[in-house]
């Protein structure tokens, strides 16, 4: 389809190819191969019109076999972690939904003080059954606690009324809520 882009022709072509690749990945074509080339149709001092020819070798369409977790010590219940992913076993493997689940996972750990949390998703592909198992390697980091609360530019009542107290587990979402509350006073 026609669309306006800015930048060098090669960069625009790369962007188009990446968009095509992502679209196929979100439809379960995990091993899709995308290639192509750009040709300049017209060129002027302010703009160029180009065409990008795209070749797609979609390969097999895969479904999600399962999602498993390893090295998860703070949240041991794998069902709790699994429910953070908006993709059921047997669904078409969707890169975007996997990314969304990984973000939910990061938030869940951030809400219990693991603000340096990272996860590494590893895939195991079963070509015979056209399925992918996702094994998420969890690196929780260390848990953070509130040491002190200092509110600059506000009165002491705001700090006294805060639900946050020194010694509490740092909760990323609670900090945001209290920050909004302080700004509204």
C-alpha positions in Angstrom: 0.0 0.0 0.0 1.1 3.6 -0.4 2.5 5.3 2.5 4.8 8.3 3.1 8.2 7.7 4.7 11.2 9.8 5.3 14.8 8.9 5.2 17.2 7.2 2.9 15.8 4.7 0.3 17.7 1.8 1.9 16.4 2.7 5.4 12.8 2.9 4.1 13.2 -0.4 2.4 14.5 -2.0 5.6 11.6 -0.6 7.6 9.1 -2.0 5.1 10.8 -5.4 5.1 10.8 -5.4 9.0 7.1 -4.5 9.1 6.3 -7.4 6.7 8.4 -9.8 8.8 6.6 -8.7 12.0 3.2 -9.2 10.4 4.1 -12.8 9.5 5.6 -13.4 12.9 2.4 -12.3 14.6 0.5 -14.9 12.5 2.6 -17.8 13.6 5.3 -17.9 10.9 8.2 -18.0 13.3 10.8 -18.9 10.7 9.6 -16.5 8.0 12.3 -15.2 5.6 11.7 -11.8 4.1 13.8 -10.1 1.4 13.3 -7.5 -1.2 14.6 -4.4 -2.9 13.6 -0.8 -3.5 13.6 1.0 -6.8 13.3 4.7 -7.3 10.3 5.5 -9.5 10.6 9.3 -9.6 13.0 11.7 -7.9 12.8 15.4 -7.1 14.5 17.9 -4.8 12.0 17.4 -2.0 10.9 13.8 -2.4 11.3 10.4 -4.1 8.7 7.9 -5.1 9.9 4.4 -4.6 8.5 0.9 -4.9 9.6 -1.9 -2.6 9.3 -5.4 -3.9 9.0 -8.0 -1.1 9.7 -11.7 -1.3 8.3 -13.8 1.6 9.1 -17.4 2.3 6.6 -18.0 5.1 7.7 -21.5 6.1 5.4 -23.4 8.5 2.8 -21.8 10.8 3.4 -22.7 14.4 1.2 -22.9 17.5 2.2 -22.4 21.1 2.9 -25.7 22.8 3.5 -24.3 26.3 5.2 -21.5 28.3 7.6 -22.6 31.1 9.7 -20.7 33.5 13.1 -21.3 35.1 15.0 -19.6 37.9 11.8 -18.0 39.2 12.3 -18.0 43.0 10.2 -15.0 44.1 7.1 -16.1 42.3 7.2 -19.8 42.3 3.7 -20.5 41.1 4.2 -21.0 37.3 0.4 -20.7 36.8 0.5 -17.2 38.1 3.3 -16.3 35.7 1.7 -18.2 32.8 -1.5 -16.2 33.2 0.4 -13.0 32.5 0.7 -14.0 28.9 -2.4 -13.3 26.7 -1.9 -16.4 24.7 -3.3 -19.9 25.4 -1.6 -23.2 24.7 -2.6 -24.2 21.2 -3.0 -20.6 19.9 -1.1 -19.5 16.9 2.3 -18.3 18.0 2.2 -14.5 18.1 5.4 -12.5 18.7 3.5 -9.4 19.8 1.5 -11.3 22.4 4.7 -12.9 23.7 6.2 -9.4 24.0 3.1 -8.2 25.9 3.4 -11.2 28.3 7.0 -10.4 28.9 6.1 -6.8 29.8 3.4 -8.0 32.2 6.0 -10.3 33.8 8.4 -7.4 34.2 5.7 -5.3 35.8 4.6 -8.1 38.2 8.2 -8.5 39.5 8.6 -4.7 39.7 5.5 -4.5 41.9 7.2 -6.8 44.4 10.5 -4.9 44.5 12.5 -6.6 41.7 13.1 -3.4 39.7 16.2 -4.9 37.9 14.2 -7.9 36.7 15.0 -9.2 33.2 13.8 -12.3 31.3 15.2 -14.2 28.4 12.7 -16.0 26.2 14.1 -19.2 24.6 12.2 -21.2 22.0 12.1 -24.9 21.4 10.7 -25.7 17.9 9.0 -29.0 17.1 8.7 -29.0 13.3 6.9 -32.3 13.2 4.0 -31.0 15.3 4.4 -27.3 14.2 4.6 -26.1 17.8 6.9 -23.9 19.8 7.6 -24.1 23.5 8.7 -21.0 25.2 11.1 -21.3 28.1 11.5 -18.0 30.0 14.7 -17.7 31.9 14.1 -15.4 34.8 16.8 -13.1 36.3 15.1 -11.5 39.2 18.0 -9.5 40.5 17.7 -8.4 44.1 14.6 -7.1 45.9 14.5 -3.5 46.8 13.0 -1.9 49.9 12.1 1.7 50.7 14.8 3.2 52.9 13.3 6.7 53.4 10.7 9.0 51.9 11.4 12.6 51.1 8.9 14.8 49.3 10.6 17.9 48.0 8.3 21.0 47.8 5.4 19.6 49.8 4.5 19.8 53.4 5.2 17.0 55.9 1.6 16.0 56.0 1.9 14.5 52.5 4.7 12.3 53.6 2.8 11.3 56.9 -0.3 10.4 54.9 1.6 8.3 52.3 0.9 4.6 52.3 4.6 4.1 51.6 6.7 3.5 54.7 10.4 2.9 55.2 11.1 -0.8 55.2 8.3 -1.6 52.8 9.0 -3.6 49.7 9.5 -1.1 46.8 6.4 -1.3 44.6 6.8 0.4 41.2 3.0 0.8 40.6 2.5 2.1 44.2 5.2 4.7 43.6 3.4 6.0 40.5 0.0 6.1 42.3 1.4 8.1 45.2 3.4 10.4 42.9 0.1 11.3 41.0 -1.6 11.8 44.3 1.1 14.2 45.6 1.0 16.2 42.3 -2.8 16.6 42.6 -2.6 18.1 46.1 
